Amino acid sequence: MSDVTTTQIAAGVRQIVLIIGGYAIGKGWLDGDTVEMLGAVALVAVPLIWGQIKTRHMAQKP
């Protein structure tokens, strides 16, 4: 099994934001601009955090 790439993580995050954001907009909890902003933040933060975790994990291998 191959390692997950940053592109795959970004695509997954984008899909999750679309699903959860669409639900929140439908319920009236958030507006479209807020969901768009949260999506942009998630697309930057999640791959960054994932990269840090993977780098630390690789550094601990003997």
N, C-alpha and C positions, 0 to 999 in steps of 0.2 A: 504494500500500500504506500502510495506516495504522500509526501508532506503537503499540507494545505498551503497554497500560495496566497499572497496578499490580494491578488485579483479575485480569487475565490472568496476570500473573507469579505471583501468589499461588496461583491455581488450578493452574498448572503445577508449582510447587514442591510443593504438596499431593499431586499425583498421583505425582511422583517419589519423595517420602518414603514414600507408601503402597507403591509397588512395591518400592523398595529395602529399606524397613523390613520388609515382609512376607517378603521373601526372607531377610533377616538373622534374623528371628524363627524362620522355618522351619528354618534351619541351626543354630539355637541360639546364635548369636553375640551376640544382644541380647535383652533382654526387652521386653515391651510398654510399660512405663513409660519406658524409655530412648528408644525410638523416638518415643513421644509427646512427650517433652521435646525431642528433636532436631527434630521437626517444628515445634514451637512456636518454637524459636529460628530455624529456617530461614524461617518465615513472617514473622518480624520482620526478620531480617538481609538476606535476598535482595532484597526490594523497596527497602529502605533503600539498599543498595549500588547497585542498578540506577538508582534516582533520582539518586544522586550522579553516576554515570557519564553519564546523559542530560543532567543540568544542566551539567556541565563541557563536554560535547560541544556543547550549544547555545550556551554562552558563547564558544566558540572560533570559531563561524561568523561570517563577516564581516557 
